[in-house]
Amino acid sequence: MCVALPGRVISVQGRKAVVDFSGNQINAEAGLVSVKPGDSVLVHAGCILQVLPEDEAKFMTELFAELENL
């Protein structure tokens, strides 16, 4: 099973975006969907798959934080 993680777009330059995951920042491929700084996104294997509504992003972030504590 593969897991996609929620993050927040910090900056976009061309087809690349810097995405923040609770302080960890990565460069992700942004060519599949249109994103802008501040967007909550779902990332898998270095690719942004979709822009998430804020409530979904918050729910997923909280869920993953709970799972880390198990």
Secondary structure, DSSP 8 states (H G I E B T S, - for coil): ----EEEEEEEEETTEEEEEETTEEEEEE-SSS---TT-EEEEETTEEEEEE-HHHHHHHHHHHHHHHT-
